Amino acid sequence: LDRTNDDDRGMSYAYYNRGNIKNRMRDFAGAIQDYTAALTMEPNFAEAYYNRALTLIYLGRTREACYDLSKAGELGVRDAYNVIKRYCNK
């Protein structure tokens, strides 16, 4: 199967959007799986790191969340640093 980067980018957004829907439906494990799938296809998808981090914090998985928040911040999500200050510097 020959796939271009544009195809991967489109699919990464599909997984990201589905992850957001699963989050709203309180299917947090499913949301994390979808954000992870999006990141597999688009490794620099800042918002996917950020949303996965927020979901991980909600589940009490702070150490994993802090890694994702750091990555999101490096990729340009400014809000990530405020969340890092609150949850990761303990």
Secondary structure as the mmCIF struct_conf table of DSSP 4:
data_model
#
loop_
_struct_conf.conf_type_id
_struct_conf.id
_struct_conf.beg_label_comp_id
_struct_conf.beg_label_asym_id
_struct_conf.beg_label_seq_id
_struct_conf.end_label_comp_id
_struct_conf.end_label_asym_id
_struct_conf.end_label_seq_id
HELX_RH_AL_P HELX_RH_AL_P1 ASN A 5 ARG A 24
TURN_TY1_P TURN_TY1_P1 MET A 25 ARG A 26
HELX_RH_AL_P HELX_RH_AL_P2 PHE A 28 MET A 41
TURN_TY1_P TURN_TY1_P2 PRO A 43 ASN A 44
HELX_RH_AL_P HELX_RH_AL_P3 ALA A 46 TYR A 58
TURN_TY1_P TURN_TY1_P3 LEU A 59 GLY A 60
HELX_RH_AL_P HELX_RH_AL_P4 THR A 62 GLU A 74
TURN_TY1_P TURN_TY1_P4 LEU A 75 GLY A 76
TURN_TY1_P TURN_TY1_P5 ARG A 78 ARG A 78
HELX_RH_AL_P HELX_RH_AL_P5 ASP A 79 TYR A 87
TURN_TY1_P TURN_TY1_P6 CYS A 88 CYS A 88
#
